[in-house]
Amino acid sequence: MKYDFLIVGAGFAGSVMAERIATQLNKKVLVVEKRNHIGGNAYDEYDEHGILVHKYGPHIFHTNSKVVFDYLSQFTEWRFYEHKVLANLKGELYPIPINRKTINKLYGFDFKSDEEIKKYLNSVRSNHRQIKNSEDIIVSQVGYDLFEKFFRNYTKKQWNLEPKELSPQVCGRIPVRYNDDCRYFTDKYQFMPKEGYTKMFERMLNHTHIEILLNIDYKRIVNEIKFDKLIYTGPIDYFFDYKFGKLPYRSIRFEFKNYQTKIMEQAAVVNYTDLSKDFTRVTEYKYLSGQDAETTSLSYEYSQIGGDPYYPIPTEANRGRYLLYKKEAKKLYDVIFCGRLAEYQYYNMDQVVANTLNIFKTTF
């Protein structure tokens, strides 16, 4: 059988592209996925205790884009959910992102207004330097003490690099607030798929023009399949057989545990910002699904080098190596590189969807 498109990867980028091509262009698509499931890192499943868990760590949907929200709403109903995160610092819990409540609890202050917090942070922040790295961007906002307590060790555990070795956008993604808003995100649309991400992907890919092959590396079959155009969402260095060397990623090892209690933690996610624990954060999944069950399931995250690629490591050297691959990619008129791994870029889920919709719109 001949296909119009071969799509490598069944995560957000590959699945959105497959759905658009099948429904809007009326073309035949073969999706090839090396894992044994669709959905990429957003894949979720019910564990043996009946709790809906995210196999690759918590995926919290949030966006300000009506286009993205309306698009995904074709494939799922939503459950309203506002994400809350706490930081565990020497056994005490503090709201994250840093806000008025965080500062008042940590230092025993009684600030009541945004202006008081702004004035305090202005008095402690460092503003004498250029913003060259992640340490710079944090100390320029909150000073060294808050940086040491909430960012330095957590970042070191997560990346195995000092914050000053990482580009500013790593820690710059986390806001600092002057008010007492403890929500992790402030986006207009904050929801979770009512039946989970996997069900959403199943509906997205449920089309007569879409065929899916699981458990197979595309390189094993690419020369045996007839197709007109390739859409590649995997690691770009793997596509080119690592000709310029491997692009490094941080990976995560997950340890799942179930407890015979209704609830364990005081928030969906608790970040461990000191070095007393090897894991970076703990997630309690019932907060995300809203399930009512007698037991609860949690995951513990340990950052590591080997394993599935999660986070591109944003250093100048790695960026330079990626640009060599990007230059090679531009020479291929019949291949589209799309998504987090193919672009060596950390995207939120809504950003992947928006980016993929845009690529589809501008290409076809």
C-alpha positions in Angstrom: 0.0 0.0 0.0 1.2 3.5 -0.8 0.8 6.4 1.7 0.8 10.1 1.0 2.6 10.7 4.3 4.8 8.7 6.7 4.8 10.3 10.1 7.4 9.3 12.6 6.2 9.6 16.2 2.7 9.5 17.8 3.1 12.3 20.3 1.4 15.7 20.1 3.3 16.8 17.0 2.8 13.6 15.0 -0.8 13.1 16.1 -1.9 16.6 15.3 -0.2 16.5 12.0 -1.8 13.1 11.1 -5.2 14.4 12.1 -4.9 17.5 10.0 -3.6 15.7 7.0 -6.3 13.1 7.1 -9.3 15.4 7.8 -8.2 18.5 5.9 -6.3 17.1 2.9 -8.1 13.7 2.7 -4.7 12.0 2.4 -3.5 8.6 3.6 -1.1 8.6 6.6 1.0 6.0 8.2 2.1 6.8 11.8 5.1 4.8 13.0 5.8 4.9 16.8 8.7 3.0 18.5 6.9 2.8 21.8 4.0 0.4 22.4 1.5 3.3 22.8 0.4 6.6 21.3 0.4 9.9 23.0 4.2 10.4 23.5 5.1 11.6 27.0 1.6 12.7 27.7 0.4 9.0 27.7 -1.6 8.1 30.8 -3.1 4.8 32.0 -4.9 3.3 35.0 -2.5 1.5 37.3 -3.2 -1.7 39.1 -5.0 0.2 41.9 -7.4 2.0 39.4 -5.6 5.4 39.7 -5.1 7.3 36.4 -1.3 8.0 36.4 0.9 9.8 33.8 3.6 7.3 32.9 6.1 10.0 32.1 5.3 12.4 34.8 2.6 15.1 35.3 1.3 16.8 32.2 -0.8 19.8 33.1 -2.7 21.4 30.3 -2.8 25.2 30.3 -2.9 27.8 27.4 -3.9 31.3 26.5 -4.6 30.2 23.0 -8.3 29.9 22.0 -7.2 28.3 18.8 -5.3 25.5 20.6 -8.1 25.0 23.2 -10.8 24.9 20.6 -8.8 22.5 18.4 -8.2 20.0 21.3 -11.8 20.3 22.5 -12.9 18.4 19.4 -11.3 15.3 21.0 -12.0 15.6 24.7 -14.3 17.1 27.3 -12.5 19.0 30.0 -12.3 19.0 33.8 -11.5 22.4 35.3 -8.2 22.3 37.2 -5.8 24.9 38.6 -2.4 23.5 39.4 -0.8 24.1 42.7 2.8 23.4 43.6 4.6 23.5 46.9 8.4 23.6 47.6 9.7 21.4 50.4 12.6 23.2 52.0 14.0 21.4 55.1 10.6 19.9 55.8 8.7 23.1 55.5 6.3 23.7 52.6 6.2 26.9 50.7 4.1 28.1 47.7 5.8 28.1 44.3 6.2 30.3 42.2 7.6 32.6 44.9 4.8 35.1 45.9 3.8 37.1 48.9 2.8 34.0 51.0 6.2 32.4 50.3 8.1 35.4 51.5 6.0 36.1 54.5 6.2 32.5 55.7 9.9 32.1 55.0 11.0 35.3 56.7 8.2 35.9 59.2 7.1 39.1 57.4 3.5 40.4 57.3 3.5 42.1 53.9 0.0 42.8 52.8 0.4 44.6 49.5 2.0 44.1 46.1 4.0 47.3 46.6 5.5 46.0 49.9 6.7 42.8 48.2 8.0 44.8 45.2 9.9 47.1 47.5 11.4 44.2 49.4 12.6 42.3 46.3 14.0 45.5 44.9 16.1 45.8 48.1 17.6 42.3 47.8 17.8 41.6 44.1 21.1 42.0 42.2 20.9 44.4 39.3 24.5 45.0 38.5 25.0 42.3 35.9 24.0 41.3 32.4 21.6 38.4 32.1 23.8 35.6 30.7 22.5 32.5 32.4 19.9 31.0 34.8 21.6 32.2 37.9 21.7 35.8 36.6 18.0 35.9 35.8 16.9 34.6 39.2 19.2 36.8 41.4 18.2 39.8 39.3 14.6 39.2 40.4 14.8 37.8 43.9 18.4 38.1 45.1 20.8 35.4 46.3 19.0 34.0 49.4 15.9 33.0 47.6 18.0 31.8 44.7 20.0 29.5 47.1 16.9 28.2 48.9 14.6 27.5 46.0 16.5 27.3 42.8 20.2 26.4 43.0 20.0 22.9 44.4 16.8 22.0 42.6 18.3 23.1 39.3 21.5 21.1 40.1 19.5 18.0 40.8 17.4 18.5 37.7 20.2 19.3 35.2 23.4 18.1 36.9 24.7 21.6 36.1 25.0 24.8 38.0 22.4 27.4 37.1 25.1 29.6 35.8 25.9 26.9 33.2 22.4 27.0 31.8 20.7 29.5 29.5 18.4 32.1 31.1 15.2 30.6 29.8 15.6 27.5 32.0 14.9 29.3 35.3 13.3 32.3 33.5 10.2 30.2 32.8 9.2 30.4 36.4 7.5 33.7 37.3 7.9 35.7 40.5 4.7 37.3 41.9 4.1 40.2 44.1 0.6 39.1 45.1 -0.6 36.0 47.0 -1.7 34.0 43.9 -0.5 30.5 44.5 -1.6 29.0 41.2 1.3 27.6 39.2 -0.1 29.0 36.0 -2.3 32.0 35.3 -3.4 31.1 31.7 -6.9 31.7 30.6 -7.6 28.0 29.9 -6.6 25.6 32.7 -8.1 22.2 32.3 -7.4 18.5 32.3 -8.8 16.1 29.7 -11.8 14.6 31.4 -11.0 11.0 30.4 -7.3 11.4 30.2 -4.8 12.2 27.5 -4.7 8.7 25.9 -8.5 8.9 25.2 -7.9 12.3 23.6 -5.2 10.9 21.3 -7.3 7.9 20.4 -10.1 10.1 19.2 -7.6 12.4 17.4 -6.1 9.4 15.4 -9.4 7.6 14.8 -9.8 8.1 11.1 -10.0 5.8 8.1 -7.0 7.5 6.5 -4.8 7.0 9.5 -2.9 3.8 10.1 -0.7 3.3 13.1 2.3 1.0 13.6 3.5 0.6 17.2 6.7 -1.0 18.6 8.8 -0.3 15.6 11.7 2.0 14.7 10.9 3.7 11.5 14.4 3.0 10.1 13.6 -0.7 10.0 10.8 -0.2 7.5 11.3 3.2 5.8 12.9 1.6 2.7 10.0 -0.9 2.4 7.1 1.6 2.5 6.0 3.7 -0.4 5.2 7.3 0.6 5.5 10.8 -0.9 6.5 12.9 2.1 8.0 12.2 5.5 7.1 14.1 8.7 9.7 13.5 11.4 9.0 14.3 15.1 11.8 12.2 16.6 15.3 13.3 17.7 16.9 15.2 14.8 20.4 13.8 15.6 19.1 10.2 15.3 17.6 11.1 11.9 21.1 12.1 10.6 22.8 9.1 12.3 24.5 11.4 14.8 26.9 12.7 12.1 27.6 15.8 14.3 27.5 13.9 17.6 24.6 13.3 20.0 22.5 16.1 21.3 22.3 15.6 25.1 19.1 15.4 27.1 18.2 15.1 30.7 16.0 12.1 31.3 13.9 11.0 34.3 13.5 7.8 36.2 10.1 7.4 37.8 9.3 5.5 40.9 5.6 4.8 41.4 4.1 4.0 44.8 0.6 3.4 46.0 -0.4 4.2 49.6 -3.4 2.9 51.5 -4.8 6.4 52.3 -7.1 8.8 50.6 -4.6 11.5 50.2 -0.8 12.0 51.0 0.4 15.4 49.9 -0.9 18.9 50.4 -0.7 19.7 46.7 -0.5 17.9 43.4 3.2 18.4 43.1 5.9 19.0 45.8 9.3 20.1 44.7 12.2 19.1 46.9 14.5 22.2 46.6 17.3 21.1 49.0 19.6 18.1 48.8 18.0 16.0 51.6 16.3 13.9 48.9 17.7 12.6 45.7 14.4 13.0 43.9 13.4 16.4 42.5 9.6 16.2 42.9 6.6 14.1 43.9 3.3 14.0 42.1 0.0 12.8 43.5 -2.2 11.9 40.6 -5.6 12.0 42.2 -5.3 15.8 42.3 -5.0 15.8 38.5 -7.9 13.4 37.7 -10.2 14.3 40.5 -10.8 10.6 41.3 -12.4 9.4 44.5 -10.6 6.3 45.6 -9.5 4.7 48.9 -5.9 4.6 47.9 -3.6 7.1 46.2 -0.7 6.8 43.7 2.4 9.0 43.6 5.4 9.2 41.4 8.9 10.2 42.5 11.2 11.7 39.9 15.0 11.1 39.7 16.8 13.1 37.0 19.4 11.1 35.0 21.4 11.2 31.8 20.5 7.9 30.1 16.9 7.0 29.1 14.1 8.6 27.2 14.9 12.2 26.1 12.8 14.7 28.1 14.6 18.0 28.4 17.1 19.4 25.8 20.0 20.8 27.7 20.2 24.5 26.7 23.8 25.4 26.6 25.6 27.4 23.9 27.6 24.3 22.7 24.4 22.2 22.4 22.7 25.0 20.5 25.6 25.2 18.1 25.4 21.5 17.4 21.7 21.6 16.9 22.1 24.4 14.3 24.4 22.1 12.3 21.6 19.5 12.1 19.1 22.2 11.3 21.2 23.3 8.4 21.2 19.7 7.1 17.4 19.4 7.6 16.8 22.5 5.4 18.4 20.7 2.4 15.7 18.0 2.5 12.6 19.2 0.5 10.6 16.1 1.2 11.0 15.9 5.0 9.3 18.2 7.6 10.9 18.3 11.0 8.3 19.1 13.6 8.1 19.0 17.4 10.2 19.1 20.6 12.8 16.4 19.7 13.1 17.3 16.0 13.6 21.0 16.9 15.7 20.4 20.0 13.3 22.8 21.8 11.5 22.5 25.1 7.8 23.1 24.4 4.8 23.1 26.6 2.0 20.9 25.3 0.0 23.9 24.0 3.1 25.2 22.3 3.6 21.9 20.4 0.0 22.0 19.2 0.2 25.6 18.2 3.5 25.1 16.4 2.3 22.0 14.6 -1.0 23.7 13.5 1.1 26.6 12.2 3.5 24.3 10.3 0.5 22.6 8.7 -1.2 25.8 7.8 1.9 27.4 6.2 3.1 24.2 4.5 -0.1 22.9 3.0 
